[in-house]
Amino acid sequence: MVDTIKVGDYVIVQRQKYTKLLKFTNLNTTVNLGKDQIELRLAENHPYRTTFHLVPKQERGKRVYTLDALSTPSEIRNLKELLIKESGRDNRNIVDDRQSQALSTEEILKLREECESSSEVIGKLVENSSSFATKTEYSQEKYLKRKEKKYFEYVTLRRPTIRLLADIYWRLDPEKVLGVRFDTLSQIISYSGVCSVGNYLLYESGTNGLLPAAMLNSIGAGSTAKLVHLHPGNVAQKQALLAMDFPEEQQQRCLSVNLYSVLRHFYQDQHEAANTANGATDGTVKETEETASVPQVEEEDENSVSNNGSVKRKHETIEDGSPEAKQPKLEEKPKQSWELENEAAASIMREKFDSLVIVAKEHPQSILKALLPFLKPSRPVVLFSTTREILTECYVDLKADSSVTYLRITSNWLRQYQILPNRTHPEVTMSGSSGYLLTGYTIG
């Protein structure tokens, strides 16, 4: 079955090395690439990774394009073979006086309207350049790539992947993913040991859903593993999860719940079970030191108020035959979706987890202490932070507590290289540190 583009899908529009994520919401969806506006309605029902030719529309004052699918990517012309015929030995005699191009700006704009393809426009620019033939072959290639980037007339629509999403988020704004670069993301997944078997616990506070999407992608479809995704707000960020469009069965393996809400639910259930085991069946609650320290959630129908203002509790009976005694008991309200998710997450927490990952913008020390008891012995713990000092404090605390062993603080430094004939060298611009990782294993 061919995987095709449908309305409602997230797609990645790629123009050369530039990529952009958007949702194909309806047939009027458009995307802006620089000053160009591209209509995507004709992309529906085409397979992913289809390359489209940009066909200009006759709209005055606007650069609007529609799509025309190519039967094969080989239709894209190789400008190097077409235009480079002779080259100079060096560039020592070339002077950048901005007089080498014979065409004016108005003439170039007119060319864009008259020519059918970008190759023709670039060919005219080369013909009217007095210095192109004297440049070295390397300089000519750089010139063509620069012009091709400006006038390139093809886009490819791709299905989102974790690698593409991580690169897009990082390029737009690293703070949107808490500074998690793709190489750091791969280290987090590797250290956590996420696979198709087991239960995994994740706390993240603002990565656009990139962390849960990456872990759920590693879990895979048709597995028995489960992921509990804890977050601090009322609603979890899920853009990356939605963009990946996992099968329904795989999506159900990820439970996104509020950290504080699920912890309160877990400890309440635990204390109710303890009270029942202690024989507290007469309606009185034997409160221990532990129950006193755990915040209780008040239920709306816990107490009822009579006409004279007195409070009657559930376990109190009315024997005077008053109308209040004859009234039927109020039915319990149906549970909301977040309550059902809390129950499901709490049941997994009772089974305990096979790894713990914390990627937080806040200080993770208190979160780590709250979640460590839910981890099985000899299981990995992974903490990410953009600041080394924060992880150092957690390192010292874990060392003193002796609950986690083999503690290490590491940082990634990724350096990309350009690999070309006779021109292999590191790229001139690159990102610096992508944060720090604290890793270790729980002691049984």
C-alpha positions in Angstrom: 0.0 0.0 0.0 1.4 3.4 -1.1 1.7 6.0 1.7 0.1 9.1 0.3 -0.5 12.6 1.4 -3.9 13.3 2.9 -5.7 16.3 4.4 -5.0 16.4 8.1 -1.4 15.0 7.8 1.7 16.8 8.9 4.1 17.2 6.0 7.7 18.5 5.7 8.3 20.7 2.7 11.9 20.5 1.6 13.5 23.0 -0.8 17.1 21.9 -1.2 18.5 21.9 2.4 15.7 24.0 3.8 12.9 22.2 5.6 9.6 23.4 7.1 6.9 21.5 9.0 3.2 22.3 8.5 -0.2 20.6 8.7 -2.0 19.9 5.5 -5.3 21.1 7.0 -7.4 21.6 3.8 -7.1 22.0 0.1 -6.4 25.8 0.5 -3.2 25.2 2.5 -0.3 27.3 1.5 3.3 27.5 2.7 5.6 30.5 2.6 9.2 29.8 1.6 11.0 33.2 1.7 9.1 35.5 -0.6 7.4 32.6 -2.4 3.9 31.4 -1.6 3.2 27.8 -2.6 -0.3 26.3 -2.9 -0.3 22.6 -1.8 -3.8 21.5 -2.9 -2.5 19.5 -5.8 -0.2 17.5 -3.5 -3.2 15.5 -2.1 -3.0 11.7 -2.9 0.5 11.9 -4.1 3.1 9.6 -2.5 5.4 11.0 0.1 8.9 12.0 -1.2 7.3 13.2 -4.4 9.2 16.1 -6.0 7.1 18.9 -7.5 7.9 21.6 -10.0 6.8 25.1 -8.9 4.5 26.5 -11.6 4.1 30.3 -11.3 0.5 31.7 -11.2 -0.3 35.0 -13.0 -0.9 37.2 -10.0 0.3 40.7 -10.2 2.7 41.7 -7.4 2.9 38.2 -5.8 5.1 35.2 -6.3 2.5 32.5 -6.0 3.1 28.9 -7.3 1.2 25.7 -7.7 2.6 22.2 -7.9 3.2 19.9 -10.8 4.5 16.5 -9.8 7.6 15.2 -11.6 7.5 11.6 -12.9 11.1 11.2 -11.9 13.6 13.4 -10.0 16.0 13.0 -13.0 14.1 15.8 -14.7 16.0 18.3 -12.4 18.8 19.5 -14.5 22.4 19.4 -13.4 23.6 23.0 -13.8 27.3 22.1 -13.3 27.3 19.9 -16.4 25.2 22.5 -18.4 27.0 25.7 -17.6 30.6 25.0 -16.6 32.6 24.7 -19.9 35.9 26.4 -19.1 37.5 27.5 -15.8 40.4 29.6 -14.7 43.5 28.5 -12.7 43.0 31.0 -9.9 41.1 34.0 -8.9 43.9 36.5 -8.3 43.0 38.7 -11.2 39.3 38.9 -10.4 38.1 42.2 -8.9 34.8 42.5 -7.2 33.7 45.9 -8.6 30.1 44.9 -9.1 30.4 45.6 -12.8 30.9 42.0 -14.0 27.1 41.4 -14.5 25.8 43.1 -17.6 22.1 42.6 -16.8 20.4 45.1 -14.6 18.0 44.3 -11.7 15.0 45.1 -13.8 16.2 42.9 -16.6 16.8 40.0 -14.2 13.2 40.3 -12.8 11.9 40.3 -16.3 13.8 37.2 -17.0 12.2 35.4 -14.1 8.8 36.1 -15.6 9.7 35.2 -19.1 11.8 32.0 -18.6 10.1 28.7 -18.1 12.7 27.3 -15.7 15.4 28.5 -13.2 18.0 26.8 -15.3 17.3 29.3 -18.1 17.5 32.3 -15.7 20.9 31.1 -14.3 22.1 30.4 -17.8 21.4 34.0 -18.9 23.2 35.3 -15.8 26.3 33.2 -16.6 26.3 34.3 -20.3 26.2 38.0 -19.2 28.9 37.6 -16.5 32.3 38.8 -17.6 34.1 37.1 -14.8 32.5 33.6 -14.6 34.7 31.9 -17.2 37.9 33.1 -15.4 36.9 31.8 -12.0 38.2 28.4 -10.8 35.9 25.4 -11.1 35.3 25.5 -7.3 34.3 29.2 -7.5 32.0 28.5 -10.4 30.3 25.7 -8.5 29.8 28.0 -5.5 28.3 30.7 -7.7 25.9 28.2 -9.3 24.8 26.9 -5.9 24.2 30.4 -4.7 22.0 31.3 -7.7 20.3 27.9 -7.7 19.3 28.4 -4.0 17.7 31.7 -5.0 15.9 30.5 -8.1 15.4 26.8 -7.3 12.0 25.7 -8.6 11.4 22.3 -7.0 10.1 21.1 -3.6 9.8 17.7 -2.1 7.1 16.7 0.4 8.3 14.3 3.0 6.8 12.4 5.9 8.0 13.6 9.3 10.7 11.6 11.0 12.4 12.2 14.4 15.6 13.3 12.7 13.8 15.9 10.5 11.7 17.2 13.4 14.7 17.6 15.7 16.6 19.4 13.0 13.7 21.8 12.2 13.1 22.6 15.9 16.7 23.2 16.5 17.2 25.5 13.5 14.1 27.6 14.3 14.8 28.0 18.0 16.9 25.6 20.2 15.1 26.9 23.3 11.8 25.5 22.0 13.3 22.0 22.6 15.3 23.0 25.7 18.5 22.9 23.7 18.2 19.2 22.9 20.1 18.7 19.6 19.7 15.5 17.6 23.0 14.0 18.8 22.0 14.6 22.4 18.6 13.2 21.7 20.1 10.0 20.4 22.3 9.8 23.5 19.3 10.1 25.8 17.5 7.3 23.9 20.6 5.1 24.0 21.3 5.6 27.7 17.6 5.0 28.7 17.6 1.7 27.0 14.1 2.2 25.5 12.9 -0.8 23.5 9.8 -2.8 22.7 9.5 -4.4 26.2 9.1 -2.8 29.6 7.6 0.3 31.2 9.4 3.7 30.8 9.0 6.9 32.8 9.6 10.3 31.2 9.3 13.8 32.7 9.7 16.7 30.2 8.7 20.3 30.5 8.6 21.8 27.0 10.1 20.1 24.0 7.1 20.3 21.7 6.6 16.6 22.2 10.0 15.7 20.7 11.1 13.5 23.7 7.9 11.4 24.0 7.8 11.1 20.2 11.4 9.8 20.1 10.8 7.3 22.9 7.6 6.1 21.5 9.3 5.7 18.1 11.9 3.5 19.8 9.2 1.4 21.5 7.7 0.7 18.0 4.3 -0.7 17.0 3.0 -4.1 18.0 5.1 -4.0 21.2 4.2 -4.6 24.9 6.1 -1.6 26.3 4.4 1.4 27.9 5.5 5.0 28.3 4.2 7.3 31.1 4.9 10.9 30.0 4.8 13.3 32.9 4.5 17.1 32.3 4.0 20.1 34.6 1.0 21.9 32.9 -2.6 21.1 32.3 -2.0 20.1 28.7 1.1 18.3 27.3 2.9 19.6 24.3 2.3 17.1 21.6 3.1 18.6 18.2 5.9 16.2 17.4 3.8 13.2 18.6 0.9 14.3 16.3 3.3 15.0 13.4 4.7 11.5 13.6 1.2 10.1 13.1 1.8 6.8 14.9 -0.7 4.0 14.6 -3.6 4.2 17.1 -2.3 1.1 19.0 1.1 2.7 19.3 -0.3 6.0 20.5 -2.3 4.3 23.3 1.0 3.1 24.8 1.9 6.7 25.7 0.0 8.1 28.7 0.5 11.9 29.1 -0.5 13.0 32.6 0.2 15.9 35.0 3.1 15.1 37.4 1.5 16.4 40.6 -2.0 15.1 39.8 -0.8 11.5 39.1 1.4 11.5 42.2 -1.5 12.6 44.4 -3.7 10.0 42.8 -1.1 7.2 43.4 -0.6 8.0 47.1 -4.3 8.4 47.8 -4.9 4.9 46.4 -2.0 3.6 48.4 -3.3 5.1 51.7 -6.8 3.9 51.1 -5.6 0.4 50.5 -3.5 0.6 53.7 -6.4 1.8 55.8 -8.6 -1.0 54.5 -5.9 -3.5 55.3 -5.7 -2.1 58.9 -9.4 -2.8 59.4 -10.7 0.7 59.2 -14.2 -0.4 58.1 -16.3 1.6 60.6 -16.1 4.8 58.6 -13.3 6.3 60.7 -10.0 7.0 59.1 -6.9 6.0 61.0 -4.5 8.7 59.8 -0.8 7.8 60.0 2.1 10.1 59.7 2.4 9.3 56.0 -1.2 10.1 55.2 -1.0 13.4 57.1 1.9 14.5 54.8 0.1 13.7 51.5 -2.3 16.3 50.1 -5.9 15.0 50.0 -8.2 15.7 47.1 -11.7 16.8 48.2 -14.6 15.3 46.3 -17.6 17.5 45.6 -20.2 15.0 47.0 -18.2 14.1 50.1 -20.6 16.1 52.4 -24.2 17.1 52.1 -25.7 20.2 53.7 -29.2 20.0 55.3 -31.8 22.7 55.3 -30.8 24.0 58.7 -27.2 24.3 57.6 -25.8 21.3 59.5 -23.4 19.1 57.7 -24.2 15.4 57.3 -21.5 13.0 56.2 -21.9 9.9 54.1 -21.5 7.5 57.0 -24.1 9.3 59.2 -27.7 7.8 59.0 -31.0 9.7 59.3 -33.6 7.8 61.4 -36.3 10.4 61.8 -38.1 9.5 58.7 -37.6 13.0 57.3 -37.8 13.6 53.5 -34.0 13.7 53.5 -33.9 10.1 54.6 -36.2 9.0 51.8 -34.2 10.8 49.1 -32.2 8.5 46.8 -28.4 8.7 47.0 -26.9 10.9 44.3 -25.2 9.0 41.5 -21.5 9.3 41.1 -20.4 11.6 38.4 -18.7 9.9 35.4 -14.9 10.2 35.5 -13.2 12.6 33.2 -10.6 11.6 30.7 -7.7 12.9 32.7 -8.9 11.0 35.8 -9.0 7.8 33.7 -5.5 8.5 32.5 -4.3 9.1 36.0 -5.7 5.7 37.1 -4.0 3.9 34.2 -0.7 5.7 34.9 -0.9 4.9 38.6 -1.4 1.2 37.9 1.8 1.2 35.8 3.6 3.1 38.6 2.7 0.2 41.0 4.4 -2.2 38.6 7.5 0.1 38.5 9.6 1.2 35.6 12.6 0.1 33.6 14.1 3.5 33.1 13.7 7.2 34.1 14.4 10.2 31.9 14.1 13.8 33.1 14.4 16.7 30.6 13.4 19.8 32.6 13.8 23.5 32.3 13.3 23.7 36.1 15.8 22.3 38.7 15.2 18.5 38.5 16.4 17.6 42.0 13.0 17.4 43.7 11.5 15.7 40.7 14.2 13.1 40.7 13.6 12.4 44.4 9.9 12.0 43.8 10.3 9.6 40.9 13.3 7.4 41.9 11.1 5.2 44.1 9.2 4.1 41.1 12.3 2.6 39.4 13.3 -1.1 39.5 16.8 -2.0 40.7 19.7 -1.8 38.3 17.8 0.4 35.9 19.1 3.5 34.0 18.5 7.1 35.1 19.1 9.9 32.6 18.9 13.6 33.4 19.4 16.4 30.9 20.1 20.1 31.6 21.6 23.0 29.7 23.6 23.9 32.8 26.4 21.7 34.2 26.1 23.1 37.7 22.5 21.9 38.1 23.5 18.4 37.3 26.5 18.6 39.6 24.2 19.3 42.5 22.1 16.3 41.6 25.3 14.2 41.3 26.4 15.2 44.8 23.0 14.5 46.2 22.8 11.0 44.6 26.3 10.2 45.8 25.4 11.1 49.4 22.1 9.1 49.1 23.8 6.1 47.6 20.7 5.2 45.6 22.3 5.5 42.2 25.7 4.1 41.1 28.0 4.6 38.1 27.2 8.3 38.0 28.7 10.3 35.1 28.2 13.8 33.7 28.9 14.1 30.0 28.4 16.6 27.2 28.2 16.3 23.5 30.1 18.3 20.9 29.0 17.7 17.3 31.3 18.9 14.5 30.0 18.4 11.0 32.3 18.0 8.0 32.0 18.9 4.4 33.0 15.9 2.3 33.8 16.8 -1.3 36.6 15.9 -3.7 39.7 17.8 -2.7 37.6 19.9 -0.3 37.1 17.9 2.9 37.1 20.2 6.0 35.0 21.1 9.0 32.1 23.4 8.4 32.9 27.0 9.3 29.8 27.6 11.5 28.6 25.1 14.0 26.6 24.9 17.2 28.4 24.7 20.6 27.4 22.6 23.5 24.0 20.9 23.4 23.6 20.6 27.2 24.8 18.0 29.7 23.7 14.5 30.7 23.8 12.9 34.1 23.5 9.1 33.9 23.6 6.3 36.3 21.9 3.0 37.5 19.7 2.4 40.5 20.9 0.2 43.3 18.7 -2.7 44.3 
